[in-house]
Amino acid sequence: SSAPPATAAAAADAAAGGGADEGIAAPTGFWIFAAICAAVMLVFYAMLTWARMEIFRMLMASFFPLAVMIAAVLGSIAFGLATPSEAAAMGAMGGALLALAYRRLNLPVLRESVFLTAKTSAMVCWLFVGSSIFSAAFALLGGQRIIEEWVLSLGLSQLQFLLLAQIIIFLLGWPLEWTEIIVIFMPIFVPLLNTFGIDPLFFGLLVALNLQTAFLSPPVAMSAFYLKGVSPPHVTLNQIFMGMMPFMGIQVIAIFLLYVFPGIGMWLPTVLYR
């Protein structure tokens, strides 16, 4: 038996509506912003002198290829064109092409790249193994329930819980890398987010900014030691710390602005994944 015409028409409309929802058009503000950026670039090129053009050409030759590769890898993930694994393969191919373009692709470089990749991958995999064992033992022994009951017994508001969590993560960011914090300690906080009505994506953005601030903050400041390792011998740690202070202040302001105006960080994911 065939379906009634009204039912068939409703089903066709629903199918058409579902197909239309699959692709979301970019908002008008996006195209306006793109046009403004293009106009600014044209004005910038028009104002360049020959000397500035040479400096700009050197900058673009050293920075632009790497920036394009990073944008392609992250953009393919953000716009759903590739999975993280596929994007990583594309990034590896882009790195090999860049090394070939700069005439640095040879057997010793390739051997070192493979060794460092295997070393980093093994470290991350063992972190996941350790975090899984830790999380399972922690939950099995009732640790998560004890933490949750202790936090709830404090009678914290949403803001107080966010401050407590961010302070703990900030202090952990001094001695630990971000991978250990995300993989091992974040599972302790995530189950409490629903209790306090906090969006996990918003919490993740706060944690990312917080960890960046912790890496710039004395007394440990891992970023300072990274810079010291590649800086000239006459540059001291004190000079690096003093130079990092303005950037640390910018990070703190960014965290405050993100909390007051969550749309700063939530707008793009909402547009892309709603």
C-alpha positions in Angstrom: 0.0 0.0 0.0 1.2 3.5 -0.8 1.5 6.3 1.8 -1.1 9.1 1.8 -0.1 12.2 -0.3 0.1 14.4 2.8 2.4 11.9 4.6 4.6 11.6 1.6 4.9 15.4 1.2 5.7 15.8 4.9 8.4 13.1 4.6 9.9 14.8 1.6 9.9 18.2 3.4 11.6 16.6 6.4 14.2 15.0 4.1 14.8 18.3 2.3 15.1 20.1 5.6 17.6 17.5 7.0 19.7 17.9 3.9 19.7 21.6 4.2 20.9 21.4 7.8 23.9 19.3 6.9 25.7 22.3 5.4 25.7 25.6 7.3 26.5 28.7 5.4 29.1 31.0 6.8 27.6 34.1 8.5 27.7 37.5 6.8 30.1 38.8 9.4 32.7 36.2 8.3 32.7 37.5 4.7 32.8 41.1 5.9 35.8 40.3 8.1 37.5 38.5 5.2 37.0 41.6 2.9 38.4 43.9 5.6 41.5 41.7 5.9 42.0 41.7 2.2 41.6 45.5 2.0 44.1 45.9 4.9 46.6 43.7 3.1 46.3 45.7 -0.1 46.9 49.0 1.8 49.9 47.4 3.5 51.4 46.3 0.2 50.8 49.8 -1.3 52.7 51.5 1.6 55.8 49.2 1.4 59.1 50.7 0.3 61.8 48.7 -1.4 63.7 48.1 1.8 60.6 47.1 3.7 59.6 44.9 0.8 62.9 43.0 1.1 62.5 42.5 4.8 58.9 41.4 4.3 60.0 39.0 1.5 62.6 37.4 3.8 60.0 37.1 6.6 57.4 35.5 4.3 60.0 33.1 2.9 60.9 31.8 6.3 57.5 32.1 8.0 54.7 31.8 5.4 55.3 28.1 4.3 55.2 26.9 7.9 52.1 29.0 8.6 50.3 27.6 5.6 51.2 24.1 6.7 49.9 24.7 10.2 46.7 26.3 8.9 46.1 23.5 6.5 46.5 20.8 9.2 44.3 22.6 11.8 41.9 23.9 9.2 41.3 20.4 7.7 40.4 19.2 11.2 38.2 22.2 12.1 36.2 22.1 8.9 35.7 18.4 9.0 37.8 17.6 5.9 40.1 15.2 7.7 40.4 13.2 10.9 43.3 14.1 13.2 45.2 11.1 12.0 44.8 12.1 8.4 45.7 15.7 9.2 48.8 14.5 11.0 49.8 12.5 7.9 49.2 15.6 5.7 51.4 17.6 8.1 54.2 15.0 7.9 54.0 15.2 4.1 54.1 19.0 4.3 57.1 18.9 6.5 58.9 16.6 4.1 58.1 18.9 1.2 59.3 21.9 3.1 62.6 20.1 3.9 62.9 19.2 0.3 62.3 22.8 -0.8 64.9 24.1 1.6 67.3 21.3 0.4 67.6 19.8 3.9 65.9 16.5 3.1 68.7 13.8 3.5 69.1 10.5 5.1 70.5 11.8 8.5 67.6 14.3 8.8 65.1 11.7 7.9 66.6 9.2 10.4 66.5 11.8 13.2 62.9 12.8 12.4 61.7 9.1 12.5 63.6 8.6 15.8 62.1 11.7 17.4 58.6 10.9 16.1 58.8 7.3 17.5 60.2 8.6 20.8 57.4 11.2 21.2 54.7 8.8 20.1 55.9 6.2 22.6 55.9 8.7 25.4 52.4 9.9 24.6 51.1 6.3 24.3 52.7 5.3 27.7 51.0 8.4 29.2 47.7 7.2 28.0 48.4 3.7 29.4 49.4 5.2 32.7 46.4 7.5 32.8 44.0 4.7 32.0 45.4 2.6 34.8 45.4 5.5 37.2 41.8 6.5 36.3 40.6 2.9 36.7 42.3 2.4 40.0 41.2 5.8 41.2 37.6 5.1 40.4 37.7 1.5 41.6 39.0 2.6 45.0 36.4 5.3 45.3 38.7 8.2 44.9 36.5 10.0 42.4 33.5 9.7 44.8 35.6 11.0 47.7 36.8 14.0 45.6 33.3 14.8 44.4 31.9 14.6 48.0 34.7 16.8 49.3 34.2 19.4 46.7 30.4 19.4 47.1 30.7 19.6 50.9 32.6 22.9 50.4 29.4 24.5 49.1 31.2 26.2 46.3 29.5 28.4 43.7 30.3 27.9 40.0 32.8 30.8 40.1 34.5 29.4 43.2 34.8 26.0 41.7 36.3 27.4 38.5 38.8 29.4 40.5 39.8 26.4 42.6 40.2 24.2 39.6 42.2 26.8 37.7 44.5 27.5 40.7 45.3 23.7 41.0 45.9 23.4 37.3 48.1 26.5 37.3 50.3 25.1 40.1 50.5 21.7 38.3 51.7 23.6 35.2 54.9 24.5 36.9 56.5 21.1 37.3 54.5 19.1 34.8 54.0 19.1 31.0 50.5 19.8 29.6 50.2 16.2 28.4 50.4 14.8 32.0 47.9 17.4 33.3 45.4 16.8 30.5 45.6 13.0 30.5 46.0 12.3 34.2 44.4 15.2 36.2 41.7 16.4 33.9 39.6 13.2 34.4 39.3 14.2 38.1 37.7 17.6 37.3 35.5 16.6 34.2 32.9 14.6 36.2 32.2 17.6 38.4 31.4 20.0 35.5 27.8 18.8 35.1 27.2 19.3 38.8 28.2 23.0 38.6 26.6 23.5 35.2 29.8 24.2 33.3 30.2 23.6 29.6 33.2 21.2 29.1 34.3 23.1 26.0 34.4 26.4 27.9 36.3 24.7 30.8 38.8 23.3 28.3 39.4 26.7 26.8 40.1 28.1 30.3 42.5 25.2 31.0 44.4 25.8 27.8 44.9 29.5 28.5 45.8 28.7 32.1 48.4 26.2 31.1 50.0 28.7 28.7 50.1 31.2 31.6 51.7 28.6 33.9 54.4 27.8 31.4 55.4 31.5 31.4 55.2 32.0 35.1 58.3 31.8 37.5 59.7 30.0 39.4 59.7 27.1 36.9 58.4 28.6 33.6 59.4 25.8 31.2 59.1 28.2 28.2 61.9 30.3 29.7 64.3 27.3 29.8 63.3 26.4 26.3 64.2 29.9 25.1 67.4 29.8 27.2 68.4 26.6 25.3 68.3 28.4 21.9 69.3 31.9 22.9 72.8 33.4 22.7 75.1 32.8 25.7 74.9 36.5 26.9 71.1 36.3 27.4 70.3 35.5 31.0 67.3 33.8 32.5 66.4 37.0 34.4 66.2 38.9 31.0 64.0 36.2 29.6 61.7 36.3 32.7 61.4 40.1 32.4 60.6 39.8 28.7 57.9 37.2 29.4 56.1 39.2 32.0 54.0 41.3 29.5 52.9 38.2 27.7 51.9 36.6 31.0 49.8 39.7 31.7 48.2 39.4 28.3 47.3 35.7 29.1 45.7 36.7 32.4 43.7 39.4 30.7 42.6 36.8 28.1 41.4 34.4 30.8 39.4 37.2 32.4 37.9 38.3 29.1 37.0 34.7 28.2 35.2 34.2 31.5 33.3 37.5 31.2 32.6 37.1 27.4 32.4 33.3 26.7 31.4 34.0 23.2 35.0 34.9 22.4 36.0 31.2 22.5 32.6 29.5 22.0 31.4 31.3 18.8 33.6 29.5 16.2 33.0 26.0 17.6 29.3 26.8 17.8 29.2 27.9 14.1 31.2 24.9 12.9 29.7 22.1 14.9 26.1 23.0 15.8 
